[in-house]
Amino acid sequence: MSIETMVKETAESLGVVGAQVAVVSGGDVRVCSTGLANAALGIPVTDDTLFQIGSTTKVYTAALVMQLADAGQVDIDAPVSDYLPEHHFGAITPRQLMAMTSGLDNGPYADTGRGDDCVAAYVRLIRDIPPIHQPGAGFGYTNASTIVSGLLVERITGQCWDDALRDRLLAPAGLAHTASLAEELPYHRVAVGYAGGEPVRPFFVSRGMGPSGSTLCASAPDLAAFGRLFLRGGEAADGTRVLSAQAVAEMTTPQVDVPARCFADHWCVGPYLKIWDGVRVYGHSGTTLSGSSTLLWVPERDLVVATVVNVADRGYPFADAVIREIMRAEAGIEKPPLPQPDPSQRVSPEPYVGLYETHDGVFEVGHVDGRLRLTLRSAGGSAVGTDLIPLGDHRFLPTDDAFTGNHMWDVAFVMGEAGRAVRLLNGAFAARRAA
């Protein structure tokens, strides 16, 4: 089966309205586009259609910080407070912000307006939110940490994050089909998001959260071209140097292990690192209400794969199916399957039972007949729950993947010295024990 046929059939089987896949292998670039960018208007997806890419944006923001480190304007191991003294971030460093070890809470999903001060306004919102853990004490994925990185970029460059991204990264890298500002989108073909068969409104939720992934849109070929920078030591396709080779090496050096292993094995300075079939696979993925993306690059195979869709909750299942086949066909790599736990297995519930909290919600871990039950109660009052099946090493697989937003990841607990869990990770996102 050709890649084109596989992409089309996978999208149709998952109910994806529109999708793109880009594969860069050596000097060869292939793009597969399928479905509709706007079903109401009958507009098809073309190879230059832009999709919202969500949290994959975080690697772009990390690259901006590393450009400043290249220029000697930022020391990534100095306290962030040296650059943002009014925000009182204590001993947190830019490296910890990018490596997801800052301990900052994920933060609220808040709209702080559309002015050029919106990123600074968001950072002011998180000032009094308690941390999940002390800086450097463990892994905890957080939007807030990358938004602080975005403010750091703004403070050093004197530009808003959107302008710095466009002028310092997108333009030098030749990424002509990538944009973050609403006023730039009329000059591109843009995919509308869909949920339940209906278009998603509004298209953007919060410009202030842009550095973490709320606004950036890209075509799959542009997304893959960004990933290719890391295979070429920081050089764009035309030879323009965007990052130093040293910065690329820094960004791809593991900083911390990820407890929820279905999500990633390690986190680096921006991207994650997975080990598939003994081979290093770097990248990031992301989801907004209007789209979802996955970007992976494999240095040992000189391969980049990027996927984008406009049905957010189908993005990870689509990427999983498509990337599994491409990795096998293009690189001879077998993507690990999801673990298959023994439903009859039981663990002692006592180390895990309790309440774990973040700014936006509370996780309640209870047990029924020896099986753990996890319930998330959001700040808005709604509740969702799932049973947890043991995987070993304090990891569990949800029986209902809708609990994770169809992200296909596991739940993990971080244990304290007394043998009692001190944190819970719903895949990437960490919550501190409250009771």
N, C-alpha and C positions, 0 to 999 in steps of 0.2 A: 504494500500500500504506500502511495506517495505521501509526503508530508502534507501537501495541500488537501488531499482527501481525508487524511487522519484529522487535521485541524477542523475541517468542515463538519465531519461526522461527530467529532467530540463536542463541538459547540452545539450542534443540533440536539444531541442526546442529553445535554445538561441544561437546555433551555436558555442558552446564551444568545442574546439578541445580536450582538456584534463583537468581533474579536480580531486581533492581529497577533501574529507570531513572527519574530525575526530571528534568524540564525546567522551568526558570523563564524565562519570556520576558515582560519587562515585569511586569505584575501577575498574569499567568496562570501557574498551577502545574499541571503534569500529571505523573502518576505511573503507570508501567507495572510490574506485578508478575507474575511467571510462575514456574511450577515449584514445587518443594517446599523448605521450610525444613528439614524433617526427614523423609527418605524412609522411615526405619524406622517412624515413627509416622504417616505419611501426613499430616503437617501442612503446609498450603500456605503459600507466601510471601504475605503481605499487605502493604499499603502501609506499615504501621508495624513490620514485621519488622526487627530489627537484624542487621547483618552486620559481621564484622571488616573494618576499613578499612585496616589496615597503615600504611605510611609517610605516607599523606595526613595522619596525625596530626601530622606535623612542622610543618605550617602552623598548627595549633592551638597547639602549644608556642611557635612564633614569635609568635603573637598575644598569648599571655600575657606574653612578654618585652616586647613593644611596649606593652602596657598599663602595665607598670612604668616604661617609658621615658616614657609619657604623664604618669605621676604624678611624674616627676622622681626616681624611686628607682633607676633604672639608666641609665647613660650607655653606649649601645651601641658607642661608640668608645673606651671606657676598657678597660684590661686586665681580663680575667675574674678574674685573680688579685687584683684590688682587692676582689672580692666573695667569692672562694673561695681565700683565701691559702694554705690548707694543701695545695692540690692542684697548685701549681707549674705553671700553664699559661703562664707567661712573657708574651709580648706578644700572645697571642691575645685578640681582642675578641669581645663578643657578636655584633657585625655579621658577623664572619668565621664564627662558629659557625652562624649562620642562613643565610649565603650560600654555605656549603660551600666556603670558602676557608681554613679553619683549618689544614689540613694534617694533622689528626688521622687516624690509621688508623680504618677502619670499626669495629674492635673485635671482641671475641668475642661470639658468641651464647650468653650465659651467664645462668643463673638465680641471682639473688642473694637469693632468699627472697621472702616475701610480707608482710614487715613494712613499716612506714612508712619504714624506713631503707634500703630496697632500692635506691633510685636512688643514694644516696650510696655504698652498697656497690659498685654497678657502676662508678661513677666511680673508685673506688680501684683497681679492676682494670686500668684503662687507663693508670695513672700511668707505668709503665715501658715501654710499647709505643712503639717508635720512630715518629716522624712519617713521613708520606709525602713531605711537602715543608715548607718554611718557611711560616709564616703569611702569607697574602696572595699566595703565589707561584703560585697556580693553582687550578683546580677539582678537587675530589675529594669525591664524595658519601660521607657517613659517618654511621652511626647514632650513633656515640660523641659527635659534636659536639652533636647535639640532646639527648642524655641529659645532657650538661653544661649545656645551656640549661635542662633540667628541674630540675637541682639548683640552678641560679641562681634559678629561680622559687621553689623551696622555701626557699632561704636568705633571700630578701628578704621573702616573704609569711609565713613561719613555718608554712606548711601543707605537707602532702605534695602531690605533683604532682596526684594524683587529686582531692583536695579543692579545690585551687586551680582546676583545670580546671572542676570542677562549679560552684563558687561564683562564680567570676570571669568565666567565659566561657559555659558551657552554659546556666546559669540566666538570666543577663541577655539572652542571645540567643534565649531561648525554645526551645532545642533539647531537647525533652522525650524524644525518642527517640534519645538518645546516652548511652552509659555506658561507663566504663572498669573498674569494679570488679566482680569476680565476684559479690559479694553483692548487687549492684544488678540483675543480669540476670534473676533469677526474676520481676521485676516487668514484664518485657518479653517480647514474642515474639522469639525468637533463632534465627538460621539456624545449623545445624550444618555444619561444613566437611566436604568430601568429597574423597578422593584415590583414584583407581583404583576408584571405585564404593563405597568403604568410608568410614564416618565417621572423621574425624580425632580422635585422642586424644593428648595432652590438648588441651582447647580453648585454654587460654592456655599459652604457653611460659615467659614471664618477666615478672613485674610490674616488675622493675627497669629493663627496657627500654621501659616504657610511654611515656615522652615521645617516643620515636622511632617507636612504632607497633606495639608487641607486644600491646596490650590493647584499644584503643579500638574500640567497636562503634557503628554508626550506621545509621539507615535512609537510603536515598537521598534522600528529601525533606529530612531534617535536614542531610545533607551538602550538598545544594543550597542550603539556607537559610544555612548557614555561608558558602558561596561568595558568596551574595547580599550579605553584609556589605560585600564589597569593591566591589560596584557601587553601594552606597548610602553611601559615605564613612564606613563603620564603624557605621552604624545598623541595628538589627534591624528586623524587619517591623513591630513595634508602636511604633517610634520611639525605643526605648531605645538610648542611645549605648554601644556596646561598645568601639570604638576611635575615636581621633580621626581626622579626615580627613588630618592630617599623618602619622599612623602608617600609614594605608592607602597614602598616596603613597610613603612610605619603603619599605614592604614590596613595592611593585610597581615599584620602580626597579631596572633591571638592574645587577648588581654584577660579573659575570664571564661570559665566553663559555664555553659547554660544548663541549669538543672533539668528543664523540660526538654529531653533529647529529641523528641519528634520535631521540635521547632528549629533547633540548631545545636551543634556540638560546642562551638565557641563563639564569642563575640570579639570582633577586632575594633579598630578605630574607625567606626562607621559601618562597615558591612559585617554580616555574619559569616561563619565558616562551618560548612558541613563536610563530613567525611563520607563519601559514597564509594563503596567498592574499593576502599583504600586510596581514593583520589580526592584531593582538596577541591572543593566547590565553594566559591565565594558568592555573595550576593545580598539581596534584600527583597522583600515583598511588601505590599501595602494595599490598603482598601479604604475607600471613602464611601459615601452613600451612592456616588455616581459611577464608580469604577474600581478596578482592581488590577494590580500588576505584579509580575515577578521578574526579576533580573538575576541571572546567574552567569558567572564566568569561571572557566576551568583553565588555569594557566598551563597545566601539564598536557592539555589537548588543544590549546590555542582555539578555544571555543567559547562563544557567548550565545546565550539564549534569552530572549525577552518575550513575555506574553502580556497582553492587555485585553480586558473585556469591559463591557459596559453594564453588566449585571453583577453587582458587587459580591453577593453571597455565593456566586458560582465561580469567582475568580480563582480561588485556591484549588477546588476540585479540577477545574479546567487546566490550570498550570501543572498540577500533579500528573494528570493523564498525558498531556502533550509532552512535557519535559521528560517523563519516563521513557517514552518512545524515542525522542530525539537523542537523549543521552545514550541509549542502547545502540541506535543506528549510527550516530555520528562519532561517538567517543568510546564505544565498547564498555560503557559504565552501566552497571545495574543500580538503579535508584533503590535504596532500601524500602521494603514494604512497611506499612504500618504494623506495629507489633500485634500479635494475636494472643492476648492473655487467656489464661484458663479461668472461665467464669466461676469455677468452684473454689478457686483459691481464696483464702481468707487471711486478713492481717489483724493484729490487735488495734482497735480504733483509738485507744487512749492517747497515743502521742500526737494525734492529728485533730481530735475533736475540739471545737471551740469556734471563736469568732475571729475573722481576719478582715481588716478594713483598709479602704483607700478613701480618697476624697469623694469619689463618686458612688461608693457602694460598700456593702458588707457581705462577705462570704461566710456562710454558716456551715460548718462541717459537723454533721451528726452521724448516727449509725442506726441501722435497722437490721436485726438478725445478724450482726457481725459485719455487715457491708456498709461502707461509707456512703453517705449521701451529702452532696454539695449543693447548696442553694445560694444564689446571688440575689441580694435585695438591693436594687438601685436606689439612688438618692430620690428618684421620682416616685418610688413606692412599688414599682413592679418587681416580680420575683420569677426567676427561672431556676430549674434544678435538674440534676442528673445523678445517677448512681456512678460510683467510681470502682473500676476493676483493677486490682493490683498488678503492677508490672515489675515490681522489685525496685530497690534503691530509692524508696519513698516516692515512687512515680505511680500514676494511675491513669487509666484511659477512661474518658467519659463514655457512658453507654449511649448518650445522645450528643452527636457532634454539633447539633444546633446550639448547644451551650457555648461552644467556642466560636460561634458565628461561622461554622463550617470551615474553620481554619485547619482542621486535621492535626491538632496538636494534643499533647498530654497535659496533665496537671501534676505538679511536683511540689514537694514540701522541703524546706530547708530546716535542718534539725539544729537545735541548740545543744549546749554542753550537757544539759540534764536529760538528753534523749527525748525532748519534747519539741515539736515543730515551732519555729519562731516566725516563719514566713510561708506563704502559699504563693505559688506561681500558676496562674491560668495561662499556660503556654509561655508567653513572654512577660505578661504583666504581673507584678508582684504586689502582695498585700501583707501588711504587718499584723502579727497576732495582737488582738485587743482583749481577748478573754479566753 
